[in-house]
Amino acid sequence: MIKVAICGAAGRMGSLVAQNVLQEEDMNLVAAFDIKDIGRSVGDVRISDVKRIHDVLSETKPDILVDFTVASGAVENAKAAAEHGVNLVIGTTGFTKEQHKEMCTAIDKKISAVISPNFAVGVNVFWKMIGDAAKYLSDADVEIVEAHHKRKKDAPSGTAKKAAEILRTSLGREVSVHSIRSGDIVGDHLVLFAGDGERLEIKHQAHSRQAFASGAIKAIRWVASAKKGKGVFSMNDVLGM
């Protein structure tokens, strides 16, 4: 049985991942953290104040800590997990380079962590497809367009930043990202390759957050196994791509 703890358990993604964990026969939700809704029940677990994360991790001894919070909080939560020997699945986005380095330094050689700006399997295939396309369309004009709900705090999205990084590496130049924040859009990502007389569009649309939660469940199972070394991994590793 995989013992799971969740940071951000009162949020949109954290609560959805928690509900998925509760439905899995090989998983057990043992702890939940947030800065709001303290004491509210999630299954048989009550949400604890994240300020008590060290005490609760010591008491419940989870195998995996899942984090869907904010960048500054995720860094501290990752440090706590590393200190207690708890492997990580992190879907938080919006890290600065300094925050990401600080988090990875805390993880390195202590625990295993899957960190991804997007856990949807389709998005990870999308990243691979745009990288492959860029090899053959290096002369094209390339643009990224991403759209999310109006309450999303970071822009561009972590998914779009990852796409830009992949394209920059392949094309050897910067690629523009256009961000839209409107309504209740779950997540749309489009890469446009426009050439003379033709264009190619590669697009991923998330119809519900369940796509992200299902991928997070895959990552939990993968990082819970004992067949890998310590350090930071991606969904490419989880999916064997």
Secondary structure, 3 states (H helix, E strand, C coil): CEEEEEECCCCHHHHHHHHHHHHCCCEEEEEEEECCCCCCEECCEEEEEHHHHHHHHHHHCCCEEEECCCHHHHHHHHHHHHHCCCEEEECCCCCCHHHHHHHHHHHCCCCEEEECCCCCHHHHHHHHHHHHHHHHCCCCEEEEEEEECCCCCCCCCHHHHHHHHHHHHHHCCCCEEEEEECCCCCEEEEEEEEECCEEEEEEEEECCCHHHHHHHHHHHHHHHCCCCCCEEECHHHHHCC
